[in-house]
Amino acid sequence: MKNSEKLRIPQSALSFLRSVAGAAGGLAIGLMICTIAGESPGKVLTVLVNSSFGSGYDFGMTLFYTSYFILTGLAVAIPFKSGLFNIGGEGQLTIGALAAAWAGVAGAGIESHALAILFATLAAFIAGGIWGAIPGYLKARRGSHEVITTIMMNFIAAGVTSYFTLYALKDPDSSQAETIPLSTVFQLKPFAVFNGAPMGGLIIALAVMTCVLHLVLRNSVWGYRLKATGENETAASTFGIAAPASWLSSMFVAGGIAGLTGLVEVLGNSHRFKIGFSSDYGFVGIAVALVARGNILGILPSAFLFGVLQKGAGSLDLETDKVTRDLTYIIQGLIILGVASDGIWDWFSSIWRKRNA
């Protein structure tokens, strides 16, 4: 067969296969570490699988965590397109959660379930969007680095939400740092198939939303402007694409999507805002986006992988003797390293080409 007739793998498919291989390699190395700690890798893998898929409730909780990571992963991947690195997902989802709780209190008189959900959704999205747009504005107008400003906004969000929770929306009947509970009209009920797991079926709506975002970013003028700005800001400006507008809009949308993470928690799980409800979901979203290589559709399998690790982490404390939930953090880091190891793949590729030559 002539060289011109050889089967060529599309670059997108090749990138996906590299990501899968890197993730599998990171997981394998993480399980090998169990041997050093004195625990059986097979037992650890069994615990993770059973904890995530062992029952309808377990699978529902895995999907619930996956929902978090889809949203926080998108909140990182969208600014990637315009050349920004959003590390403020934690603050944005916290502000969104507080806004959803406020909507439940302010809209206590609403009787329509659909209207109540819409009101809380808009409140969470707009609040998170504004919180994300602040670093975008500082980047666009003042040249402030978004990594620094988004980190600072996380701390400010923690202080702001703590104040309003304790002094404005505090539940007088509770000794915990939490807001007034939402009325039933604002609550999202769990799906029966998941045996009471909170909103595991929400994953369907989020998957559809992710696919729509993929199409919008690929085919719309807005998506083209984000991509042009991210790949070459100078060239984009030469052709009339304003980088500040791309930065500001991408950070607003990213913040709004991160804010919906808080909406899922408040309406679908706790039915109120609780200080410290997030187990660093915003920061896990960074890992999700990195494993997906910033690809919007790649967020879905990446978020599911991290959802499995999140659900299985607690069971490691209970069902193993030598390792704890900290092992899942090691595995997450190794997966990121495996996916990011392009240099190793290029090295193997060069050896393969030399052998074929």
VEXBA-270730 format. One record per residue (C-alpha): chain; z, x, y. Coordinates in pm, 1 decimal. Each point is the difference from the previous one (the first is absolute). Last residue first. Example, Ala and Ser with C-alpha at 12.3 -4.5 7.8 and 13.67 -1.06 7.14 Angstrom:
! VEXBA-270730
   unit          w          u          v
      A      714.0     1367.0     -106.0
      A       66.0     -137.0     -344.0
This chain:
! VEXBA-270730
   unit          w          u          v
      A      800.2     1150.4      425.7
      A      200.2     -250.2     -203.6
      A      291.9      242.7      -19.8
      A      -18.5       70.2      373.8
      A       -8.1     -371.7       79.6
      A      305.8      -65.5     -214.7
      A      192.7      285.2      162.0
      A      -88.0     -135.3      346.5
      A      109.7     -350.3     -102.6
      A      331.6      126.8     -134.2
      A       68.1      173.9      331.6
      A     -105.7     -308.0      196.7
      A      239.7     -208.5     -208.4
      A      282.1      243.9       69.0
      A      -73.2       -4.3      372.6
      A        1.9     -378.3        5.5
      A      367.9       -1.1      -95.4
      A       93.3     -304.0      210.7
      A        6.3     -240.2     -293.7
      A      221.8      228.7     -205.8
      A      228.1       77.3      293.2
      A       41.7     -370.1       71.2
      A       71.7      -68.0     -367.2
      A      253.0      284.6       -4.6
      A      181.4     -146.9      298.9
      A       14.5     -344.9     -157.7
      A      121.3      149.9     -328.3
      A      281.9      179.9      181.2
      A       94.8     -324.8      174.3
      A       -4.2     -176.7     -336.6
      A      235.8      265.3     -140.9
      A      252.4      -89.5      269.6
      A       54.3     -327.2     -186.2
      A      217.0      193.8     -243.7
      A      -43.5      249.3     -284.3
      A      221.5      129.7     -281.5
      A      152.6     -306.6     -162.9
      A     -271.2     -262.5       26.3
      A       22.2     -381.5       -5.2
      A      203.4      -87.7      306.9
      A     -107.5      245.3      268.9
      A     -359.1       -0.3     -129.8
      A       -1.4     -378.2       29.8
      A       30.7       18.2      377.3
      A     -312.8      211.8       37.6
      A     -219.9     -225.6     -212.5
      A      -70.8     -247.7      277.5
      A      -83.5      269.2      256.5
      A     -213.6      196.5     -247.1
      A     -198.0     -311.8      -93.3
      A      -45.5      -89.8      366.4
      A     -117.5      354.9       67.3
      A     -278.3      -43.4     -252.9
      A      -82.0     -347.0      135.1
      A      -25.4      137.5      353.4
      A     -248.9      264.2     -115.8
      A     -204.3     -255.6     -192.6
      A      -31.8     -222.1      312.2
      A      -16.5      270.2      270.5
      A     -322.4      133.6     -151.0
      A     -177.5     -299.1      151.8
      A       84.7      129.3      348.5
      A      -83.0      364.2      -71.8
      A      238.6      229.7      190.1
      A        2.7      245.9     -287.6
      A      156.1     -272.0     -221.1
      A      271.9      249.9      -97.0
      A       52.2       73.3      368.8
      A       13.3     -370.0       90.4
      A      264.8      -72.3     -264.5
      A      201.3      306.9      103.6
      A        4.2     -119.9      360.9
      A       95.3     -347.8     -119.9
      A      304.6      156.0     -166.8
      A      113.5       84.3      353.4
      A      -17.3     -361.3      110.9
      A      175.2     -121.7     -314.0
      A      295.2      228.3       74.8
      A      231.8     -218.8     -209.4
      A      -24.5     -277.8      256.4
      A      283.5     -252.8       24.3
      A      204.3      229.2      227.4
      A      119.4     -271.7      236.4
      A      -58.0     -339.3     -156.4
      A     -238.0     -258.3      143.3
      A        9.6     -342.4     -162.8
      A     -166.4     -182.5     -288.3
      A       86.4      299.1     -225.3
      A     -317.1      -11.3     -213.2
      A     -314.9     -180.7      106.5
      A       47.6      -86.3      364.5
      A      196.9      306.3      111.3
      A     -149.2      257.1     -235.7
      A     -361.9     -115.2       22.1
      A       29.4      -24.7      379.5
      A      136.6      352.7       16.6
      A     -311.5      123.4     -175.3
      A     -200.8     -209.9      246.3
      A      121.3      235.7      272.0
      A     -187.1      283.0     -171.9
      A     -318.0     -204.9       40.4
      A       75.3      -49.7      369.4
      A       72.8      368.0       50.0
      A     -330.5       94.3     -160.7
      A     -190.5     -253.9      211.4
      A      161.4      130.6      319.5
      A      -47.2      362.9     -105.0
      A     -369.6      -54.0      -68.7
      A      -50.8     -179.9      331.5
      A      169.2      268.7      209.7
      A     -170.7      292.0     -169.1
      A     -345.2     -158.1       14.4
      A       43.5      -96.0      365.5
      A      114.5      353.0       85.1
      A     -304.2      149.0     -183.6
      A     -252.0     -182.8      216.0
      A     -335.4      -15.0     -177.3
      A     -276.2       60.8      256.5
      A     -227.9      229.3     -198.5
      A      148.4      315.3      149.1
      A      349.8     -136.0      -65.7
      A      -77.5      -25.9     -371.2
      A     -134.4      356.6       -3.1
      A      320.1      127.9      157.2
      A      229.7     -199.7     -230.5
      A     -172.0      119.4     -314.8
      A      100.0     -141.7     -337.3
      A      284.2     -223.5      111.7
      A     -178.8     -136.9      304.3
      A     -313.7      -79.3     -198.4
      A      203.7     -167.9     -273.5
      A      195.4     -215.7      244.8
      A     -317.0      -94.0      186.4
      A     -176.2      -93.8     -323.0
      A      292.3     -220.9     -101.5
      A      -10.5     -179.5      334.3
      A     -375.1      -51.5      -27.4
      A       52.3     -167.8     -334.8
      A     -138.9       91.7     -342.8
      A      233.4      252.6     -162.2
      A      324.7      -81.6      182.7
      A      -58.6     -372.8      -36.7
      A      -98.6       25.7     -365.9
      A      307.7      205.0      -86.4
      A      220.6     -234.2      202.6
      A     -135.7     -294.5     -199.2
      A       72.1      181.1     -326.6
      A      354.8       73.6      114.9
      A       56.0     -363.8      101.0
      A     -119.2     -115.6     -342.4
      A      240.5      240.8     -168.5
      A      278.5     -120.6      229.5
      A      -63.1     -363.5      -91.3
      A        6.1       82.6     -371.7
      A      311.3      219.8       32.5
      A      193.1     -297.0      134.6
      A       44.5      -99.9     -363.6
      A      310.5      215.8      -26.8
      A      167.0     -214.2      265.7
      A      361.2       65.5      -89.6
      A       58.0       30.5     -375.4
      A      137.2     -334.8     -121.2
      A     -145.6       -6.6     -349.5
      A     -334.1      159.1       88.1
      A     -205.6     -297.2     -123.2
      A      213.1     -229.7      216.7
      A     -132.6      153.8      321.7
      A      267.8       67.9      260.2
      A       37.2     -227.4      305.2
      A      -90.1      118.9      347.8
      A      273.2     -109.6      239.6
      A      -64.2     -119.8      355.0
      A       38.5     -373.2      -79.0
      A      315.9       83.8     -193.9
      A      182.7       97.3      317.8
      A       45.8      368.5       69.3
      A      339.6      164.9      -26.7
      A      169.2      120.3      322.0
      A      -30.2      376.2       29.0
      A      152.4      280.4     -202.2
      A      253.6      280.0       36.3
      A      236.8     -132.7     -267.2
      A      328.2     -187.5       60.8
      A     -186.1     -330.4      -12.0
      A       87.1     -340.9      144.7
      A      -79.5       97.9      359.6
      A     -356.9      101.6      -97.0
      A     -101.7      243.2      272.9
      A     -313.2      -83.7      201.6
      A       89.6      137.4      343.7
      A      276.6      261.5      -24.4
      A       -9.1      156.3     -346.1
      A     -360.5      -61.7      -98.2
      A     -131.7       50.6      351.9
      A      176.2      335.1       32.9
      A      -90.3      124.3     -347.0
      A     -365.3      -93.4       53.1
      A      -15.3      201.4      322.4
      A      174.9      305.7     -145.4
      A     -215.1       17.4     -312.9
      A     -312.8      -58.3      206.1
      A       91.8      288.4      230.3
      A       36.1      228.8     -300.4
      A     -340.1      -96.4     -136.4
      A     -152.6       28.0      349.0
      A       94.1      368.8        8.0
      A     -193.5       62.3     -320.6
      A     -296.6     -190.2      143.6
      A       12.7      208.1      318.8
      A        6.6      336.6     -176.2
      A     -280.1      -76.6     -245.3
      A     -203.9     -173.2      271.3
      A      -27.1      311.7      214.3
      A       25.6      -93.8      366.6
      A     -330.6       26.0      186.9
      A      130.7     -211.5      286.2
      A     -243.2     -290.6       14.7
      A     -144.5      -32.0     -349.7
      A      282.7      162.2     -194.9
      A      269.3     -182.0      197.1
      A     -193.2     -324.7      -45.5
      A      -26.4       51.7     -375.2
      A      370.4       88.6      -15.1
      A       73.0     -337.1      168.6
      A     -263.8     -185.4     -204.0
      A      204.7       29.2     -320.1
      A      297.3     -183.9      147.6
      A     -236.0     -254.8      154.6
      A     -163.5      -54.9     -337.5
      A      333.3      -35.9     -179.2
      A      105.4     -270.0      247.0
      A     -341.5     -169.3      -12.3
      A      -15.6        0.5     -381.0
      A      359.1     -116.9      -52.3
      A      -23.0     -280.0      258.5
      A     -342.4     -111.0     -124.6
      A      127.8      -18.7     -356.3
      A      316.4     -186.8      102.8
      A     -203.3     -265.8      184.2
      A     -252.0      -29.7     -284.4
      A      278.5      -42.0     -255.9
      A      162.9     -271.6      211.5
      A     -331.7     -178.1       56.5
      A      -72.1       -4.9     -373.4
      A      349.7     -130.5      -82.1
      A      -21.3     -279.3      259.9
      A      341.3     -108.5      124.6
      A       51.6      238.3      291.5
      A      341.9      -50.6      159.7
      A      137.6      336.8     -108.5
      A     -285.1      172.6      177.9
      A      214.4      235.4      205.5
      A      212.7       94.4     -301.0
      A     -286.8       51.8     -243.6
      A     -206.2      171.0      268.0
      A      290.9      237.6       64.2
      A        4.6       90.0     -369.9
      A     -373.8       68.7        9.7
      A       45.8      212.9      313.3
      A      276.8      196.9     -172.3
      A     -228.5       66.8     -296.3
      A     -284.6      109.1      224.9
      A      229.5      240.9      185.4
      A      106.3      151.4     -330.8
      A     -361.1       16.0     -121.6
      A     -100.7      189.0      314.6
      A      292.6      240.3      -18.4
      A      -75.2       99.1     -357.7
      A     -373.9       11.2       61.7
      A       41.1      256.6      276.4
      A     -156.6      298.6     -174.9
      A     -348.9      -95.5      119.3
      A     -234.9      297.2      -20.3
      A     -295.7      -48.0      234.6
      A     -365.2      105.3      -44.7
      A     -157.6     -339.8       62.3
      A      -42.7      -79.3     -369.4
      A      344.4      135.2      -76.7
      A      132.6     -272.5      233.0
      A     -104.0     -252.0     -271.2
      A      140.5      195.7     -295.1
      A      360.1       19.6      124.4
      A       63.0     -371.0       59.2
      A     -213.4      -69.6     -306.6
      A      251.9      192.0     -210.8
      A      287.4     -193.4      158.0
      A     -165.8     -329.6      -91.4
      A     -105.9       95.9     -351.7
      A      338.4      165.1      -52.1
      A      200.9     -311.8       71.0
      A     -222.7     -213.7     -221.0
      A       36.8      256.1     -279.9
      A      375.7      -47.7       22.2
      A      -50.6     -371.2      -66.7
      A     -255.2       73.0     -272.0
      A      258.1      210.1     -183.6
      A      257.8     -273.5       57.5
      A     -231.5     -255.2     -159.5
      A      -61.4      232.6     -294.1
      A      373.6       28.7      -58.9
      A       50.0     -375.6       32.6
      A     -279.8      -78.7     -243.6
      A      147.4      246.9     -244.8
      A      -29.3      361.1     -115.0
      A     -271.0      101.7      247.0
      A      173.0      220.1      258.3
      A      328.4       77.6     -174.0
      A     -172.0       27.5     -335.5
      A     -259.0      245.2      133.0
      A      249.3      218.7      188.2
      A      245.0        4.1     -291.5
      A     -277.0       87.2     -245.6
      A     -117.3      286.8      222.6
      A      354.7      135.3       16.3
      A       40.9      -31.7     -376.6
      A     -328.2      177.4      -66.2
      A       94.1      278.4      238.3
      A      320.1       56.3     -202.9
      A      287.6      118.2      213.8
      A      153.3      347.3        3.6
      A      -62.8       81.6      366.1
      A     -273.2      246.4      -98.3
      A     -156.7     -271.6     -215.3
      A       12.4     -242.4      291.5
      A     -206.1      247.9      201.1
      A     -284.8      -69.9     -242.2
      A        1.9     -362.1      119.7
      A      -59.8      115.9      356.2
      A     -278.5      231.9     -117.1
      A     -171.8     -291.8     -173.9
      A       36.9     -226.1      304.5
      A     -151.3      265.4      226.0
      A     -289.1       49.9     -241.8
      A      -65.7     -372.3      -22.8
      A        0.2      -25.9      380.0
      A     -238.5      294.4       30.1
      A     -233.1     -141.8     -266.1
      A       -5.1     -339.9      169.1
      A      -59.4      155.6      341.5
      A     -277.2      221.6     -134.0
      A     -162.1     -301.0     -163.2
      A       10.1     -184.7      332.2
      A     -157.3      293.4      184.6
      A     -275.9       18.9     -261.3
      A      -65.0     -372.4       34.5
      A      -27.6       33.8      378.9
      A     -224.6      306.2      -33.4
      A     -239.6     -179.8     -230.4
      A      -38.1      167.9     -342.0
      A     -341.5      159.7      -48.9
      A     -181.3      -35.1     -328.2
      A     -251.7      276.0      -44.9
      A     -361.6      -83.0       79.8
      A      -37.1      248.3      285.5
      A      138.4      272.7     -225.3
      A     -270.1      -68.0     -254.9
      A       92.2     -135.0     -343.4
